[in-house]
Amino acid sequence: MAENEKKSSWLVRWALEAPQRWLGRRSTIGQDVTGAADGLGYLRHLVRGNRVARGAVFGDVARDQPPILLIHGFLGTRGSMYMLERRLVDDGFVVVSFNIGTLNVRDIRRSAFLIHRKIERILAQTPSQKIDILGHSMGGLIGLYYVKKLGGHARVRKLIMMGTPVRGTWIALAGVATLGLWSTSSWQLLPRSRFLDELAQGPLPPGTEVHTIAAARDWVVPLSTTRVPGASATTVPLGHSSLVVSEEVYRRVVHTLRPAPTEHRSSPGNEHEPDE
């Protein structure tokens, strides 16, 4: 009798929890809905284009909290990073972004050199000699190339790459098919491209913390292509555009930029499993 009551109790509890399990925020359907909403938010801000007013006052930068450079991805704009930028500013960070081209089809090396020159100008105006970089998608490759190949490790305190195809992505074939010879970066984003092979050579240089945040439901940049040996990796159960729109991802970004002193920090190479 007691065994039957136990089974009945479990069945009732299972039935009551079913809606949350199937339709809740952590469910597959819930994650798809969240991803769709984030995608619409991303597109809405993408059309803002590159005419985003710069409000950074570099003289206000504290030595222990350097300014943050945002780098958008392929076919992105400064507007596509708008929600991330506004949240950071509201939390007291000094943030800057650059117009690196509406389509950003130039050689990724050239974009990294452009970033190099602009960072030198920024740091000449601040009491800090370091900067943090947040790069979304291809923007992360620009930041990584700067750190590894252009001496950026002496200038960058933390590099956070969000949905960055370090090992390439076949979705770049769409850029090759539509932009062809006009888009050097499309070819560079393909798996095993000469650029990515060059970028992968050598370990991460000392002096810069490198972090990756990848989306488990990212069909643009699959999770397996975002891994960087020696970097701290975090995975979220979201999609590609959610990485710069989701408040959940933003909280992880802030924790990386400004970790709580009492919490244990994982060493580089540790992996945070996806949320269930």
DRENKELUM-448957 format. One record per residue (C-alpha): residue in three letters; x, y, z. Coordinates in steps of 0.05 Angstrom, whole numbers, padded with zeros to 5 digits, always signed. Example, Ala and Ser with C-alpha at 12.3 -4.5 7.8 and 13.67 -1.06 7.14 Angstrom:
<atoms>
ALA+00246-00090+00156
SER+00273-00021+00143
</atoms>
This chain:
<atoms>
MET+00000+00000+00000
ALA+00056+00048+00019
GLU+00092+00031-00046
ASN+00029+00049-00086
GLU+00022+00115-00049
LYS+00095+00131-00064
LYS+00085+00118-00138
SER+00022+00159-00139
SER+00057+00217-00105
TRP+00114+00214-00155
LEU+00065+00212-00214
VAL+00027+00273-00187
ARG+00092+00312-00177
TRP+00116+00292-00247
ALA+00051+00316-00278
LEU+00053+00383-00240
GLU+00124+00396-00261
ALA+00113+00377-00334
PRO+00094+00447-00359
GLN+00157+00477-00329
ARG+00199+00420-00355
TRP+00171+00424-00425
LEU+00157+00498-00432
GLY+00200+00531-00379
ARG+00259+00577-00392
ARG+00309+00520-00388
SER+00268+00473-00433
THR+00284+00463-00506
ILE+00222+00502-00526
GLY+00237+00557-00475
GLN+00308+00564-00501
ASP+00283+00568-00573
VAL+00234+00623-00554
THR+00288+00661-00516
GLY+00335+00653-00575
ALA+00283+00679-00624
ALA+00270+00740-00580
ASP+00344+00754-00573
GLY+00352+00747-00648
LEU+00299+00800-00660
GLY+00331+00845-00609
TYR+00398+00836-00643
LEU+00370+00854-00712
ARG+00333+00914-00683
HIS+00397+00944-00657
LEU+00438+00921-00717
VAL+00402+00971-00761
ARG+00427+01028-00716
GLY+00489+01020-00759
ASN+00556+01051-00740
ARG+00530+01120-00721
VAL+00530+01107-00647
ALA+00547+01167-00604
ARG+00611+01158-00565
GLY+00602+01176-00492
ALA+00667+01150-00462
VAL+00706+01198-00419
PHE+00775+01168-00415
GLY+00799+01214-00360
ASP+00750+01178-00314
VAL+00783+01110-00323
ALA+00808+01079-00258
ARG+00875+01044-00258
ASP+00844+00979-00233
GLN+00786+00980-00282
PRO+00811+00993-00353
PRO+00766+01016-00410
ILE+00730+00963-00451
LEU+00734+00958-00527
LEU+00676+00924-00562
ILE+00689+00892-00630
HIS+00629+00869-00671
GLY+00629+00811-00719
PHE+00622+00798-00794
LEU+00562+00834-00823
GLY+00553+00867-00756
THR+00554+00941-00736
ARG+00569+00980-00674
GLY+00494+00980-00664
SER+00492+00904-00658
MET+00531+00912-00593
TYR+00485+00967-00567
MET+00451+00928-00511
LEU+00516+00901-00485
GLU+00547+00970-00487
ARG+00489+01004-00451
ARG+00489+00952-00395
LEU+00564+00961-00385
VAL+00558+01037-00383
ASP+00501+01033-00334
ASP+00545+00990-00289
GLY+00600+01042-00289
PHE+00647+01015-00342
VAL+00681+01061-00393
VAL+00664+01031-00461
VAL+00685+01047-00532
SER+00672+01016-00600
PHE+00697+01032-00670
ASN+00669+01033-00739
ILE+00708+00978-00773
GLY+00662+00973-00833
THR+00588+00957-00841
LEU+00604+00890-00873
ASN+00674+00883-00843
VAL+00697+00844-00905
ARG+00770+00866-00903
ASP+00828+00821-00882
ILE+00823+00805-00808
ARG+00896+00823-00801
ARG+00882+00893-00826
SER+00824+00901-00777
ALA+00870+00879-00720
PHE+00922+00930-00741
LEU+00868+00984-00742
ILE+00848+00963-00672
HIS+00921+00966-00651
ARG+00928+01039-00673
LYS+00863+01060-00640
ILE+00880+01026-00574
GLU+00946+01064-00571
ARG+00907+01129-00580
ILE+00858+01110-00525
LEU+00911+01090-00474
ALA+00948+01155-00487
GLN+00886+01190-00458
THR+00877+01146-00396
PRO+00915+01133-00331
SER+00910+01059-00347
GLN+00960+01025-00392
LYS+00914+00965-00402
ILE+00848+00953-00438
ASP+00796+00898-00438
ILE+00768+00871-00504
LEU+00700+00839-00516
GLY+00696+00810-00586
HIS+00633+00779-00615
SER+00641+00725-00669
MET+00694+00749-00718
GLY+00708+00807-00671
GLY+00739+00756-00624
LEU+00787+00735-00679
ILE+00808+00807-00689
GLY+00822+00813-00615
LEU+00859+00747-00612
TYR+00903+00765-00672
TYR+00920+00831-00640
VAL+00940+00796-00575
LYS+00980+00739-00606
LYS+01011+00771-00668
LEU+01014+00847-00657
GLY+01041+00851-00586
GLY+00972+00865-00557
HIS+00986+00820-00496
ALA+01024+00880-00467
ARG+00962+00923-00473
VAL+00903+00876-00461
ARG+00885+00855-00390
LYS+00827+00809-00410
LEU+00803+00785-00477
ILE+00732+00756-00478
MET+00713+00721-00543
MET+00638+00709-00551
GLY+00617+00657-00602
THR+00684+00663-00639
PRO+00700+00612-00694
VAL+00772+00599-00675
ARG+00770+00535-00716
GLY+00727+00566-00771
THR+00655+00559-00792
TRP+00624+00532-00855
ILE+00570+00586-00853
ALA+00625+00631-00882
LEU+00611+00597-00948
ALA+00549+00642-00952
GLY+00596+00702-00951
VAL+00641+00671-01003
ALA+00582+00657-01048
THR+00552+00727-01043
LEU+00613+00772-01035
GLY+00666+00729-01068
LEU+00731+00765-01083
TRP+00708+00827-01046
SER+00708+00792-00978
THR+00776+00768-00955
SER+00749+00755-00885
SER+00697+00706-00912
TRP+00752+00661-00938
GLN+00791+00669-00873
LEU+00732+00645-00832
LEU+00729+00577-00867
PRO+00756+00517-00828
ARG+00831+00505-00839
SER+00840+00571-00875
ARG+00912+00596-00879
PHE+00894+00653-00832
LEU+00865+00607-00778
ASP+00924+00560-00784
GLU+00970+00620-00773
LEU+00929+00645-00714
ALA+00931+00576-00681
GLN+01007+00573-00682
GLY+01039+00583-00614
PRO+01009+00586-00544
LEU+00972+00645-00515
PRO+01022+00698-00493
PRO+01031+00715-00420
GLY+01000+00777-00389
THR+00930+00771-00419
GLU+00872+00730-00390
VAL+00834+00698-00448
HIS+00762+00675-00438
THR+00712+00644-00487
ILE+00637+00646-00480
ALA+00602+00598-00528
ALA+00529+00583-00542
ALA+00507+00510-00541
ARG+00451+00525-00591
ASP+00493+00565-00639
TRP+00483+00544-00711
VAL+00528+00600-00738
VAL+00589+00582-00697
PRO+00584+00511-00669
LEU+00608+00501-00598
SER+00666+00456-00619
THR+00697+00510-00662
THR+00704+00560-00605
ARG+00756+00524-00562
VAL+00822+00559-00548
PRO+00877+00519-00513
GLY+00896+00555-00449
ALA+00833+00597-00445
SER+00778+00594-00393
ALA+00714+00568-00427
THR+00641+00580-00409
THR+00581+00551-00446
VAL+00510+00579-00444
PRO+00447+00543-00469
LEU+00430+00598-00519
GLY+00443+00620-00591
HIS+00493+00663-00629
SER+00458+00731-00624
SER+00439+00718-00551
LEU+00512+00726-00533
VAL+00508+00802-00539
VAL+00434+00808-00521
SER+00420+00761-00463
GLU+00422+00788-00392
GLU+00445+00720-00368
VAL+00507+00724-00413
TYR+00518+00795-00391
ARG+00522+00774-00318
ARG+00576+00724-00336
VAL+00614+00778-00374
VAL+00612+00825-00314
HIS+00634+00768-00268
THR+00694+00758-00314
LEU+00711+00832-00318
ARG+00698+00846-00245
PRO+00701+00780-00206
ALA+00678+00778-00134
PRO+00740+00775-00089
THR+00711+00722-00043
GLU+00693+00672-00098
HIS+00739+00617-00123
ARG+00764+00632-00193
SER+00777+00575-00240
SER+00845+00569-00272
PRO+00853+00577-00348
GLY+00830+00516-00386
ASN+00775+00499-00337
GLU+00709+00487-00369
HIS+00641+00509-00342
GLU+00588+00460-00364
PRO+00525+00486-00399
ASP+00467+00502-00354
GLU+00413+00450-00355
</atoms>
